[in-house]
Amino acid sequence: MSRPIFSVKERLSALLQVVGGMLFLQFGSSYAKMLFPTFGAAGMVGLRTFFAAIMLMLFFRSWHNLSRRVLLLVLPYGLSLAAMNYFFYLSLGRLPLGTTVALEFTGPLVLSFIHTRRWSDVVWTSLTVLGLVLLLRPESAVRPDLIGILFALLAAVCWALYIIFARNIAGKLPSGQACSLGMLCGGAAVFVPCTVPALWVGVHAPLLLALSVVVALCSSALPYTLEMSAMQKLSAREFGVLCSLEPVSAALAGAILLHEIPSLLRLCGIFCVVLASLGTVLMPQGSNTTVPDGPTLPE
């Protein structure tokens, strides 16, 4: 079946939707970090997942055709999503936003290298390693936060698992229903340890609780709906190129909202990771390369 032809205006609109989704996602992460002193990183994971699940369930009306089989199908996807957000926020509490996202980005990159085995992957793997060295290299007498780095790398592993599980459910469920039910399963997993204590704190700080709803909207609901719309008008390669710029948008959001100005060394590390991602997307695809359907950005 041939791909529909879209006008320049429609494709430009799709490009803006992807860029807008990335900016919403990273600015939402910045606002979440501002709320860490009140709710804690784990509490913000609970609130973001809780409110995002409600928004997505209402938007996609995902309770239709709901069954035990469907829930079991999306359960691994939802648990990997919750774990990814959990470790990402724990890392974000210790590291700058741009560094955290760049480290987390290595998960999908390594997964791509494992599945393609092209000669050019030696170059992109080397660039990724160089980027990690630059990001993790101490710039002063203060040692890097090893726990924060570990959390970011665990988030990277969870992101890779998230993509694998997304492939498993691709074509079996509408992508909107899969994401909203996955968010629901992830929210259920963290509800008691993370969400309930945060909601109790929010009772005494209603304005800050309202801001956590904004975080859920910016970090999950808006990026995903924009991404879904854009993916209908862009090829997988074009979409991948745009997503490769996510570490840059994270560094930008961190600099503007959190005053986390990256050093030249850190910027070079982020650039290496972005370049490796772009190279992976733009090089000719092998016959055994598969592109996951559904969301590829972290929710």
C-alpha positions as CSV (number, residue, x, y, z in Angstrom):
1,M,0.0,0.0,0.0
2,S,1.5,3.4,-1.1
3,R,2.2,6.0,1.5
4,P,-0.3,9.0,1.4
5,I,1.2,12.2,-0.1
6,F,1.0,15.2,2.2
7,S,1.5,18.8,1.2
8,V,4.5,20.9,2.3
9,K,2.2,22.8,4.7
10,E,1.1,19.5,6.3
11,R,4.6,18.2,6.6
12,L,5.8,21.5,8.1
13,S,2.9,21.2,10.6
14,A,4.1,17.7,11.5
15,L,7.7,18.9,12.0
16,L,6.5,21.6,14.3
17,Q,4.3,19.1,16.2
18,V,7.4,16.8,16.9
19,V,9.6,19.8,17.9
20,G,6.7,21.1,20.1
21,G,6.3,17.7,21.7
22,M,10.0,17.5,22.5
23,L,9.9,21.0,24.0
24,F,6.8,20.2,26.1
25,L,8.4,17.0,27.3
26,Q,11.7,18.7,28.4
27,F,10.0,21.8,29.9
28,G,7.7,19.5,31.8
29,S,10.7,17.7,33.1
30,S,12.2,21.0,34.2
31,Y,9.0,22.0,36.1
32,A,9.0,18.5,37.7
33,K,12.5,19.1,39.0
34,M,11.3,22.3,40.5
35,L,8.7,20.4,42.5
36,F,11.2,17.8,43.8
37,P,11.7,19.7,47.1
38,T,8.0,19.4,47.8
39,F,7.1,16.0,46.5
40,G,10.4,14.3,46.0
41,A,11.5,12.5,42.8
42,A,9.5,9.4,43.5
43,G,6.4,11.4,44.4
44,M,6.6,13.3,41.1
45,V,6.8,10.0,39.2
46,G,3.6,8.9,41.0
47,L,1.8,12.2,40.3
48,R,2.9,12.5,36.7
49,T,1.9,8.9,35.9
50,F,-1.4,9.2,37.8
51,F,-2.6,12.3,36.2
52,A,-1.2,11.4,32.7
53,A,-3.1,8.0,32.9
54,I,-6.4,9.8,33.6
55,M,-5.8,12.3,30.8
56,L,-4.9,9.7,28.2
57,M,-7.7,7.3,29.3
58,L,-10.2,10.0,28.9
59,F,-8.8,11.3,25.6
60,F,-8.5,7.9,23.9
61,R,-11.5,6.3,25.7
62,S,-9.4,3.2,26.3
63,W,-11.9,1.4,28.4
64,H,-13.7,0.2,25.3
65,N,-12.9,-3.5,24.4
66,L,-11.0,-3.8,27.6
67,S,-10.2,-7.4,28.7
68,R,-7.8,-9.4,30.8
69,R,-5.9,-10.4,27.7
70,V,-5.4,-6.8,26.7
71,L,-4.2,-5.8,30.2
72,L,-1.7,-8.7,30.3
73,L,-0.5,-7.6,26.8
74,V,0.3,-4.1,27.9
75,L,1.5,-4.9,31.4
76,P,5.2,-5.3,30.6
77,Y,5.0,-2.2,28.4
78,G,3.5,-0.2,31.3
79,L,5.9,-1.5,33.9
80,S,8.9,-0.6,31.8
81,L,7.4,2.8,31.2
82,A,7.0,3.4,35.0
83,A,10.5,2.1,35.7
84,M,11.9,4.4,33.0
85,N,10.2,7.4,34.5
86,Y,11.2,6.4,38.0
87,F,14.9,6.1,37.3
88,F,14.9,9.1,35.1
89,Y,13.5,11.3,37.9
90,L,15.8,9.9,40.5
91,S,18.7,10.7,38.1
92,L,17.3,14.2,37.4
93,G,17.4,14.9,41.1
94,R,21.2,14.5,41.0
95,L,22.3,15.5,37.5
96,P,21.5,18.3,35.1
97,L,18.6,17.7,32.7
98,G,20.7,17.7,29.5
99,T,23.2,15.2,30.9
100,T,20.4,12.9,32.2
101,V,18.6,12.8,28.9
102,A,21.9,12.3,26.9
103,L,22.8,9.3,29.2
104,E,19.3,7.9,28.9
105,F,19.4,8.2,25.1
106,T,22.2,5.5,25.1
107,G,19.5,2.9,25.7
108,P,17.8,3.1,22.3
109,L,21.2,3.7,20.6
110,V,22.6,0.4,22.0
111,L,19.4,-1.4,21.1
112,S,19.8,-0.1,17.5
113,F,23.4,-1.2,17.3
114,I,22.5,-4.7,18.6
115,H,19.8,-5.2,15.9
116,T,21.5,-3.7,12.9
117,R,25.2,-4.9,13.0
118,R,26.2,-2.6,10.1
119,W,29.9,-1.6,9.5
120,S,29.0,2.0,10.2
121,D,27.8,1.1,13.7
122,V,31.5,1.0,14.7
123,V,31.6,4.7,14.0
124,W,28.3,5.5,15.8
125,T,29.2,3.3,18.8
126,S,32.6,5.0,19.1
127,L,30.8,8.4,19.0
128,T,28.4,7.2,21.7
129,V,31.3,6.1,23.9
130,L,33.1,9.3,23.3
131,G,30.0,11.3,24.3
132,L,29.7,9.3,27.5
133,V,33.3,9.9,28.4
134,L,32.9,13.6,27.9
135,L,29.6,13.7,29.8
136,L,31.0,11.7,32.8
137,R,34.5,13.1,32.9
138,P,35.1,15.2,36.1
139,E,35.7,18.9,35.3
140,S,36.9,19.8,38.8
141,A,38.0,18.3,42.1
142,V,34.3,17.3,42.7
143,R,33.7,13.8,41.6
144,P,30.7,13.1,39.4
145,D,27.5,11.8,41.1
146,L,27.9,8.1,40.5
147,I,24.5,7.3,41.9
148,G,22.9,9.8,39.5
149,I,24.8,8.3,36.6
150,L,23.7,4.8,37.6
151,F,20.0,5.9,37.8
152,A,20.3,7.5,34.3
153,L,21.8,4.3,32.8
154,L,19.1,2.2,34.5
155,A,16.6,4.5,32.8
156,A,18.4,3.9,29.5
157,V,18.0,0.1,30.0
158,C,14.3,0.6,30.8
159,W,13.9,2.8,27.7
160,A,15.3,-0.1,25.6
161,L,12.9,-2.5,27.2
162,Y,10.1,-0.1,26.6
163,I,10.9,-0.1,22.9
164,I,11.0,-3.9,22.8
165,F,7.7,-4.2,24.5
166,A,6.2,-1.5,22.3
167,R,7.2,-3.7,19.3
168,N,5.5,-6.7,20.8
169,I,2.1,-4.9,21.0
170,A,2.4,-3.0,17.7
171,G,-0.4,-3.9,15.4
172,K,-2.3,-5.8,18.2
173,L,-3.8,-2.6,19.8
174,P,-4.3,1.0,18.6
175,S,-1.3,3.0,19.7
176,G,-3.4,5.4,21.7
177,Q,-5.1,2.6,23.6
178,A,-1.8,0.9,24.2
179,C,-0.1,4.0,25.6
180,S,-3.0,5.0,27.9
181,L,-3.4,1.4,29.2
182,G,0.3,1.1,29.6
183,M,0.3,4.4,31.6
184,L,-2.5,3.0,33.7
185,C,-0.6,-0.2,34.5
186,G,2.5,1.8,35.3
187,G,0.5,4.2,37.5
188,A,-1.0,1.2,39.4
189,A,2.5,-0.2,40.1
190,V,3.7,3.0,41.7
191,F,0.4,4.2,43.2
192,V,0.9,3.0,46.8
193,P,4.6,3.7,47.2
194,C,4.8,7.0,45.2
195,T,1.4,8.5,44.4
196,V,-0.4,8.2,47.7
197,P,2.2,9.9,49.8
198,A,2.5,12.7,47.2
199,L,-1.2,13.2,47.1
200,W,-1.2,13.5,50.8
201,V,1.4,16.2,50.6
202,G,-0.6,17.9,47.8
203,V,-3.6,18.2,50.1
204,H,-1.6,20.7,52.1
205,A,-0.1,22.4,49.0
206,P,-3.0,22.5,46.5
207,L,-1.3,25.0,44.2
208,L,1.8,22.8,43.8
209,L,-0.4,19.8,43.3
210,A,-2.1,21.7,40.4
211,L,1.4,22.3,39.0
212,S,2.0,18.6,39.0
213,V,-1.1,18.2,36.7
214,V,0.6,20.7,34.4
215,V,3.8,18.5,34.5
216,A,1.7,15.4,33.5
217,L,0.1,17.4,30.7
218,C,3.4,18.7,29.4
219,S,5.5,15.5,30.0
220,S,3.1,12.8,28.8
221,A,-0.3,13.8,27.4
222,L,0.7,16.6,25.0
223,P,3.9,15.1,23.6
224,Y,2.2,11.8,22.9
225,T,-0.8,13.2,21.1
226,L,1.4,15.6,19.1
227,E,3.7,12.7,18.2
228,M,0.9,10.5,17.1
229,S,-0.4,13.2,14.8
230,A,3.0,13.9,13.3
231,M,3.9,10.2,12.7
232,Q,1.0,10.0,10.2
233,K,2.7,12.5,8.0
234,L,6.4,11.8,8.4
235,S,8.5,8.8,7.5
236,A,10.2,6.7,10.2
237,R,13.5,8.1,9.2
238,E,12.3,11.8,9.3
239,F,10.7,11.2,12.7
240,G,13.9,9.6,14.0
241,V,16.0,12.5,12.8
242,L,13.8,14.9,14.7
243,C,13.8,12.7,17.9
244,S,17.6,12.6,17.7
245,L,17.6,16.3,18.8
246,E,15.9,15.5,22.1
247,P,19.2,15.9,24.2
248,V,19.6,19.3,22.7
249,S,16.0,20.3,23.7
250,A,16.7,19.0,27.2
251,A,19.9,21.0,27.5
252,L,18.0,24.1,26.3
253,A,15.1,23.6,28.7
254,G,17.6,23.0,31.6
255,A,19.5,26.2,30.8
256,I,16.4,28.4,30.5
257,L,14.3,27.1,33.4
258,L,16.8,25.5,35.8
259,H,19.9,27.7,35.0
260,E,21.9,24.5,34.3
261,I,24.4,25.9,31.8
262,P,26.4,23.0,30.4
263,S,30.1,23.4,30.0
264,L,31.8,23.2,26.6
265,L,32.9,19.6,27.5
266,R,29.3,18.6,28.3
267,L,28.0,20.2,25.1
268,C,30.5,18.2,23.1
269,G,29.3,15.1,24.8
270,I,25.7,15.8,24.1
271,F,26.6,16.6,20.4
272,C,28.4,13.2,20.1
273,V,25.3,11.4,21.3
274,V,23.0,13.4,19.0
275,L,25.4,12.8,16.0
276,A,25.5,9.0,16.8
277,S,21.7,9.0,16.8
278,L,21.4,10.9,13.6
279,G,23.9,8.6,11.9
280,T,22.0,5.5,13.1
281,V,18.8,6.9,11.6
282,L,20.2,8.2,8.3
283,M,22.5,5.3,7.2
284,P,20.9,2.8,4.8
285,Q,18.9,0.2,6.7
286,G,19.8,-3.4,6.8
287,S,17.3,-6.1,6.0
288,N,17.0,-7.1,9.7
289,T,16.4,-3.7,11.0
290,T,13.0,-3.0,12.4
291,V,11.4,0.3,13.4
292,P,9.1,0.1,16.4
293,D,5.6,1.3,15.9
294,G,4.1,3.6,18.5
295,P,5.8,6.1,20.8
296,T,9.6,6.1,20.8
297,L,10.0,9.1,23.2
298,P,10.0,8.5,26.8
299,E,6.7,9.2,28.4
